[in-house]
Amino acid sequence: MEEIMNKTIKAKKSAGLIINSFESKNAKIYTKGTANYVTQIDYNVEEFLATELKKLLPESNFITVESTKNKYSFDKPRQIHEAIFSPTLF
């Protein structure tokens, strides 16, 4: 379990590098609903984390906030990942 936790932390830190590599003023912004926005950065980080964490927990499903591609079964364990940064949460 500790090995999985350490690898998860490493993946999250790598996700931070993805965020830092983008210039926010150039990030494409999409509207999901009223006062509900998502950037290309959000999509990229979410895809990265889902891919990396699936390697660690292949038997799990990953339900992500931004993606419309969530495919999961209630027969498997589920991991839910909230956006790393969402202005509407603050």
RODO-2510 file (C-alpha; in nm, 4 decimals, decimal comma):
residues 90
     n   res          X          Y          Z
     1     m     0,0000     0,0000     0,0000
     2     e     0,2838     0,2396     0,0796
     3     e     0,4354     0,1784    -0,2644
     4     i     0,1061     0,2718    -0,4315
     5     m     0,0778     0,5821    -0,2153
     6     n     0,4329     0,6936    -0,3051
     7     k     0,3708     0,6367    -0,6763
     8     t     0,0425     0,8254    -0,6513
     9     i     0,2211     1,1212    -0,4918
    10     k     0,4804     1,1096    -0,7707
    11     a     0,2030     1,1140    -1,0349
    12     k     0,0329     1,4096    -0,8647
    13     k     0,3630     1,6011    -0,8560
    14     s     0,4138     1,5270    -1,2252
    15     a     0,0633     1,6601    -1,2884
    16     g     0,1746     1,9812    -1,1197
    17     l     0,4588     2,0065    -1,3717
    18     i     0,2036     1,9769    -1,6524
    19     i     0,0057     2,2621    -1,4999
    20     n     0,3168     2,4759    -1,4599
    21     s     0,4220     2,4135    -1,8203
    22     f     0,1154     2,5956    -1,9537
    23     e     0,0801     2,9677    -1,9626
    24     s    -0,2673     3,0235    -1,8228
    25     k    -0,3300     3,3256    -2,0433
    26     n    -0,2948     3,0992    -2,3481
    27     a    -0,5044     2,8098    -2,2162
    28     k    -0,8156     2,7338    -2,4166
    29     i    -1,1258     2,7740    -2,1997
    30     y    -1,4453     2,5766    -2,2543
    31     t    -1,7861     2,6491    -2,1056
    32     k    -1,9553     2,3485    -1,9456
    33     g    -2,2512     2,5400    -1,8070
    34     t    -2,3476     2,8594    -1,6328
    35     a    -2,0386     2,9838    -1,4452
    36     n    -1,8816     2,6410    -1,5034
    37     y    -1,5583     2,6498    -1,7016
    38     v    -1,2839     2,4037    -1,7842
    39     t    -0,9484     2,4615    -1,9516
    40     q    -0,7370     2,2467    -2,1778
    41     i    -0,4979     2,2256    -1,8834
    42     d    -0,7712     2,0553    -1,6774
    43     y    -0,8329     1,8011    -1,9534
    44     n    -0,4613     1,7281    -2,0002
    45     v    -0,3960     1,6818    -1,6289
    46     e    -0,7033     1,4662    -1,5841
    47     e    -0,6039     1,2403    -1,8748
    48     f    -0,2481     1,2126    -1,7422
    49     l    -0,3611     1,1208    -1,3899
    50     a    -0,6195     0,8698    -1,5098
    51     t    -0,3553     0,6981    -1,7245
    52     e    -0,0890     0,6932    -1,4528
    53     l    -0,3219     0,5837    -1,1742
    54     k    -0,4733     0,3116    -1,3916
    55     k    -0,1216     0,1647    -1,4154
    56     l    -0,1098     0,1492    -1,0338
    57     l    -0,4632     0,0216    -0,9829
    58     p    -0,5602    -0,1606    -1,3030
    59     e    -0,8603    -0,3228    -1,1360
    60     s    -1,0128     0,0164    -1,0547
    61     n    -1,2346     0,2513    -1,2504
    62     f    -1,1565     0,6212    -1,2574
    63     i    -1,4415     0,8670    -1,2538
    64     t    -1,3186     1,2114    -1,3456
    65     v    -1,4970     1,5427    -1,3150
    66     e    -1,4164     1,7063    -1,6466
    67     s    -1,4224     1,4124    -1,8842
    68     t    -1,7283     1,2972    -2,0711
    69     k    -1,5531     0,9648    -2,1400
    70     n    -1,6078     0,8107    -1,7977
    71     k    -1,6580     0,4386    -1,8388
    72     y    -1,7059     0,2481    -1,5199
    73     s    -1,8805    -0,0408    -1,3601
    74     f    -2,0102    -0,0623    -1,0073
    75     d    -1,8656    -0,4141    -1,0005
    76     k    -1,5126    -0,2699    -0,9644
    77     p    -1,3579    -0,0372    -0,7082
    78     r    -1,3893     0,3278    -0,8102
    79     q    -1,1516     0,6212    -0,7731
    80     i    -1,3059     0,9660    -0,8065
    81     h    -1,0811     1,2577    -0,8954
    82     e    -1,1934     1,6161    -0,8492
    83     a    -1,0409     1,8970    -1,0489
    84     i    -0,7033     2,0075    -0,9192
    85     f    -0,8096     2,3697    -0,9360
    86     s    -1,1601     2,4932    -0,9966
    87     p    -1,2431     2,8597    -0,9520
    88     t    -1,6065     2,7730    -0,8804
    89     l    -1,4981     2,5762    -0,5729
    90     f    -1,3557     2,8816    -0,3976
***
